[in-house]
């Protein structure tokens, strides 16, 4: 079974600075997807960024980028120019590529609470 | 707003009560999910429905009873719960299948449940 580990329960960053959230995972599969979800105080989980394992290029979405190290099974999230609205719980998630209904089998980490200081 | 609406937002119930959580999506998705989010624990998948048929039950106790009358609505019926069932219950939906080009999950805001 796959596992996802987020070793940082809490992180803080100054507004406009850069912060990196860590995520490692364990799997024996070669094809899979990785995600970062954000859960603000409104509680609604929102997809931040998505990475396909077969792609070597790191995914980027505006101020959010990932450092995907497949051999090391590491998937960190970098937030540049942090804004107050980035304060939230961030979850790393893994999804197997196997099976038509694989979309349901998201494995989440425990989350990292990010605080942005003004 | 992601198009997935959950009610009620908060719920307090006694162990002998019967209550229901409701989830509604108008995104045209064919799959709906219930997740349980407890403090300091990863999200736990509870149930999956695909085209109104339950495709996954992740060893959830029978005191939780899901119902999916159509592809847009999902309920979670609760009865004789325990205090350890207190958690945030999240509903999600997406489009599954070989024709799906993006299986991104859309979440609701959850129901914060407290069992006394």
Interface residues (C-beta under 8 A of the other chain):
Chain A: X4 X9 X42 X43 X44 X45 X46 X47 X50 X91 X95 X100 X101 X102 X103 X104 X105 X106 X107 X108 X109 X110 X111
Chain B: X2 X31 X33 X40 X41 X42 X43 X45 X48 X50 X55 X56 X88 X90 X92 X94 X96 X97 X98 X100 X103 X104 X105 X107 X108 X109 X110 X112
